[in-house]
Amino acid sequence: MKRPKPVETRPPLTGSQKESLFQSALTDTAVYDLLANSGISPEHFQDLDLYLWHVWEVAQKFYRRQQRLPSLKELKFELEQRIDDPKDFLEDSMVDDITAFYKVLRQSPEPLIGKDTARAYLQQFILEKTWRGLYLLTSERRQVPVCIPDVLDTLKSDIATAASIAAEPIPSPFELKQYDPVSTKTKMQPYGVPFIDVYLGGGGVAGEVYIALGPTGSCKTTLLQQLSISLAALQVAKWEHSNKRHSLGMSYFVSYEMAGPEIMARTYANFAQIDIQKIFAGVSLSRAGELSPQDQVLFSQAIEYGIRIPSERERYDLAKKRLGENWRLLDYSGMSLNEGDVPTPEKGSGLWPEIAAQIAADLEYYNKRGQKRHVAGIFIDYIGIMAHRHCQFYDKDPSKHIRIICNEAPQNARAYLSYRFHCPVFLAHQLNAAAVKLKPGQIASMTDAQESKTIADNCNAVFVISRPTEDQHRLVRINRQKGRRLPGMGPCILQVQGRYARVREVGSLWSWDELTRQFIPQSEIDVPHDHEDVSEIKPIRFDGQEFEVFSIQE
């Protein structure tokens, strides 16, 4: 007697797989048609969130009328119609929560899962549904179907529906190509700011997230801005060295605190080495053949060597040209310094999906024009205001949600940005009130982050910055308190050059004395402010320009 062939089994779909299938159907018409035409309804997704059920019902009714999925405004209108319906009562707060949830879904530039994966999930889900029906039918031994052929016809119909969905089998995760650290080259990308590159063992690595913690005025924004500008300049130089054949790396600076015009003024001041007050006040910049009094002091060593120094206007125009290639500002401040501009407080309230969507749209813009672009780095300033703006716009209780948003920031930055765009992400965040009271130069603990005790736990490297001194030197100490792949290193001393929106390392001139808790000069010479040592001045040559710009290499 021939023995029957053993039955092959596989584990059922997980809750996250079913949720991905369900959510994709709400944003992708092709996936929606698959579900609707297969006889699957929300009742078969018993373990999913109530939000999905409401959105599905509205989408289903709308699709039957319009033959398309609803937009955000259309969904909100349909939900508001239910508020006064005694059969299906919804509160105003629930309508707002559902529309906020739907907004995040619709802002995603890509479906949660691809069509092939959706077909595979759906095929397996129909077979699971069929098996459950058969199990329930045969387990009730006290009841016998009136007509067994009808039961078999129903089962055959479900099996035929599953068979009609052409789908590749869901691959086992262990059948995927395994990562080989020996054959795979991990690209380390320098930022061009020496002390940060040294702290990071040479530069940033794709998939990693770093954070700078410090009190107000401790140069967190200035540091992140300087990193983003230097990274952009290095990427342009590399791109031009390849005769623009390779992909150009983009540097994205996300601002939640300062308005766009203020950030741009600081950016040009940093790159062109122009007094930022001149830009803010609208003072005329020096023209070709002229040098301002500040320039005569700033570039005195170069002038002594007979080197032509470009004027402020020339340096400013060069900054606009160079940064226009690949430095981008995502202004989520919700305000503007320009007269007549309408404030947009809702901008940036979508958290990580909104940042990812805007960056993806920028890359798509270049791809459609045949221009190769990739993300070299993302800098976010800062997490605390991001959380507050989200809670304020969606009327959420800050005492319940801000701590959660802050604690999840590194993991979300990694999932939505670092992994997706294959680049490092640099975050900034405030220290709490107790840490702010420390004496200038004293380093707080990374656990003293505002509204969070664990925000630094999921970061690959954590930098803590002290309060600056309140004298003309504006000295701070920066210390790397965590580095997963990095050797231990002590703190270094920086000078905040607010006039040029810069920071620079001055550890060779100053040291921190633990006994007196203050900065001690290494020699009788004070830290120079407007005059730079000739050994620190290095030329940067710009191809196609008739001059060389001399600048401190940060």
DAQUIVEN-V257599 format. One record per residue. SS is DSSP state (H for helix, E for strand, L for the rest). PHI is phi in whole degrees, -180 to 180 (999 if undefined). OMEGA is omega as a letter, one per 40 degrees, with the letter a starting at -180 (none if undefined). Layout:
ss = {SS;SS}
phi = {PHI;PHI}
omega = {OMEGA;OMEGA}
This chain:
ss = {L;L;L;L;L;L;L;L;L;L;L;L;L;L;H;H;H;H;H;H;H;H;H;H;H;L;L;L;H;H;H;H;H;H;H;H;H;L;L;L;L;H;H;H;L;L;L;L;L;H;H;H;H;H;H;H;H;H;H;H;H;H;H;H;H;H;L;L;L;L;L;H;H;H;H;H;H;H;H;H;H;L;L;L;L;L;L;L;L;L;L;H;H;H;H;H;H;H;H;H;H;H;H;H;H;H;H;L;L;L;L;L;L;L;H;H;H;H;H;H;H;H;H;H;H;H;H;H;H;H;H;H;H;H;H;H;H;H;H;L;L;L;L;L;L;L;L;H;H;H;H;H;H;H;H;H;H;H;H;H;H;H;H;H;L;L;L;L;L;L;L;L;H;H;H;L;L;L;L;L;L;L;L;L;L;L;L;E;E;L;L;L;L;H;H;H;H;H;H;L;L;L;L;E;E;L;L;L;E;E;E;E;E;E;L;L;L;L;L;H;H;H;H;H;H;H;H;H;H;H;H;H;H;H;H;H;H;H;H;H;H;L;L;L;L;L;L;E;E;E;E;E;E;E;E;L;L;L;L;H;H;H;H;H;H;H;H;H;H;H;H;H;L;L;L;H;H;H;H;H;H;L;L;L;L;L;L;L;L;L;L;L;H;H;H;H;H;H;L;H;H;H;H;H;L;L;L;L;L;L;L;H;H;H;H;H;H;H;H;H;H;H;H;H;H;H;E;E;E;E;E;L;L;L;L;L;L;L;L;L;L;L;L;L;L;L;L;L;L;L;H;H;H;H;H;H;H;H;H;H;H;H;H;H;H;H;H;L;L;L;L;L;E;E;E;E;E;E;E;E;E;L;H;H;H;H;H;H;H;H;H;H;H;L;L;L;L;H;H;H;H;H;H;H;H;H;H;H;H;H;H;H;H;H;H;H;H;H;H;H;H;L;L;E;E;E;E;E;E;E;E;L;H;H;H;H;L;L;L;L;L;L;L;L;L;H;H;H;E;L;L;L;L;L;L;L;L;L;L;L;E;E;E;E;E;L;L;L;L;L;L;L;L;L;E;E;E;E;E;E;E;E;E;L;L;L;L;L;L;L;L;E;E;E;E;E;E;H;H;H;L;E;E;E;E;L;L;L;L;E;E;E;E;L;L;L;L;E;E;E;E;L;L;L;L;L;L;L;L;L;L;L;L;H;H;H;E;E;E;E;E;L;L;L;L;L;L;E;E;E;E;E;L;L}
phi = {999;-74;-77;-67;-68;-62;-83;-84;-126;-148;-66;-70;-61;-78;-61;-68;-67;-66;-67;-63;-62;-69;-68;-63;-66;-82;-124;-120;-60;-63;-70;-61;-61;-60;-67;-63;-83;-97;83;-82;-128;-57;-63;-82;-107;-69;-99;-93;-67;-63;-57;-62;-62;-63;-65;-62;-61;-66;-63;-66;-67;-66;-65;-64;-84;-106;60;-160;-80;-74;-81;-63;-65;-67;-65;-63;-63;-65;-67;-66;-67;-83;-60;-94;-88;-64;-77;-142;-78;-127;-82;-58;-64;-69;-60;-64;-66;-67;-67;-65;-63;-67;-63;-63;-62;-71;-79;-66;-68;-134;-60;-62;-135;-74;-64;-64;-66;-61;-65;-65;-62;-66;-60;-67;-67;-67;-66;-62;-62;-64;-65;-62;-64;-67;-64;-64;-69;-84;-80;-85;-69;-81;-122;-121;-56;-66;-133;-63;-58;-64;-63;-65;-64;-64;-64;-63;-65;-65;-65;-65;-63;-65;-69;-74;-88;-65;-149;-76;-63;-68;-71;-74;-63;-86;-90;-73;-64;-78;-73;-112;-66;-79;-84;-91;-92;-85;-81;-99;-112;-70;-89;88;-111;-52;-68;-72;-62;-67;-59;-92;72;128;149;-83;-126;-58;92;-103;-128;-119;-141;-112;-111;-174;-75;-60;79;-97;78;-61;-63;-61;-65;-63;-65;-64;-62;-67;-69;-63;-62;-61;-64;-65;-66;-65;-61;-65;-65;-70;-63;-89;59;62;-84;-86;-71;-94;-78;-98;-116;-111;-112;-104;-112;-104;-102;-90;-68;-53;-59;-67;-62;-65;-62;-65;-66;-66;-62;-66;-70;-90;55;-117;-56;-64;-66;-64;-71;-64;-83;72;-72;-63;-86;-65;-98;-58;87;-114;-134;-71;-56;-64;-67;-64;-82;-63;-110;-60;-64;-66;-65;-62;-85;77;-90;-72;-104;-65;-72;-61;-63;-64;-68;-66;-64;-66;-62;-62;-69;-68;-72;-67;-69;-152;-102;-127;-108;-102;-87;-110;-72;78;-134;-154;-92;-86;-66;90;-73;-88;-60;-127;-65;-77;-70;91;-80;-83;60;-64;-59;-69;-62;-62;-65;-70;-67;-62;-66;-67;-65;-64;-57;-75;-62;-67;-100;74;-104;-79;-138;-144;-90;-92;-171;-129;-128;-121;-128;-141;-68;-60;-70;-56;-67;-63;-65;-63;-66;-66;-70;-98;55;-98;-72;-59;-65;-100;-108;-63;-62;-65;-63;-65;-63;-88;-57;-61;-68;-69;-61;-70;-71;-83;-118;-64;-71;-67;-99;55;-153;-78;-125;-114;-109;-130;-156;-83;-90;-78;-62;-64;-70;-66;-80;-65;-68;-52;101;-77;-93;-81;-90;-68;-81;-91;-67;-64;60;-160;-110;-126;-61;-83;-63;-97;-92;-77;-146;-125;-113;-114;-111;-84;-66;-79;-68;-97;-107;-72;-79;53;-95;-136;-110;-122;-135;-91;-91;-150;-158;-65;-112;-120;-74;-68;-146;-81;-73;-125;-107;-121;-114;-88;-100;-61;-60;-112;53;-135;-129;-146;-80;-130;-63;-76;-107;-133;-139;-102;-100;-68;-72;-91;56;-153;-82;-118;-69;-77;-145;-76;-83;-72;-65;-69;-107;-102;-113;-103;-67;-62;-68;-95;-97;-127;-77;-118;-93;-105;-60;86;-105;-88;-134;-112;-96;-98;-149;-67;-88;-92}
omega = {a;a;a;i;a;a;i;a;i;a;i;i;i;i;a;i;i;i;i;i;a;a;i;i;a;a;a;a;a;i;i;i;i;a;a;a;a;i;i;a;i;a;i;i;a;a;a;a;a;i;a;i;a;a;i;a;i;a;a;i;i;a;i;a;a;a;i;i;a;i;a;a;a;i;a;i;i;a;i;i;a;a;a;i;a;a;a;a;i;i;i;a;i;i;i;i;a;i;i;i;a;i;i;i;a;i;i;a;a;i;a;i;i;a;i;i;i;i;i;i;a;i;i;a;i;i;i;i;i;a;i;i;i;a;i;a;a;a;i;a;a;i;a;i;i;a;a;i;i;i;i;i;i;i;i;i;i;i;i;i;i;a;a;i;a;a;i;i;i;a;i;i;a;i;i;i;a;i;i;a;i;a;a;a;i;a;i;a;i;i;a;i;a;a;i;i;i;i;a;i;i;i;a;a;i;a;a;i;i;a;i;a;i;i;i;i;a;i;i;i;a;a;a;i;i;i;a;a;i;i;i;a;i;a;i;i;i;a;a;i;i;a;i;i;a;i;i;i;a;i;a;i;a;a;i;a;a;i;a;a;i;i;a;i;i;a;i;i;i;a;a;a;i;i;a;i;i;a;i;a;a;i;a;i;i;a;a;a;i;i;i;i;i;a;a;i;a;a;a;a;i;i;i;i;i;a;i;i;i;a;i;i;i;a;i;i;i;i;i;a;a;a;i;i;a;i;a;i;i;a;i;a;a;a;i;i;i;i;i;i;i;i;i;a;a;a;a;a;a;i;a;i;a;i;a;a;a;i;i;i;i;i;i;i;a;a;i;i;i;a;a;i;i;a;i;a;i;a;a;a;e;a;a;a;i;a;i;a;i;a;a;a;a;i;i;a;a;a;a;a;a;a;i;a;a;a;a;a;a;a;i;i;i;a;a;a;a;i;a;a;i;a;i;i;i;a;i;a;a;i;a;a;a;a;a;a;i;i;i;a;i;a;i;i;i;i;i;i;a;i;a;i;a;a;a;a;a;i;i;i;a;i;i;a;a;i;i;i;a;i;a;a;i;a;i;i;i;a;i;a;i;i;a;a;a;i;i;i;i;a;i;a;a;i;i;i;a;a;a;i;a;i;i;a;i;a;i;a;a;i;a;a;a;a;a;a;i;i;a;i;a;i;i;a;i;i;i;a;a;a;a;i;a;i;a;a;a;a;i;a;i;a;i;i;a;a;i;i;i;a;i;i;a;none}
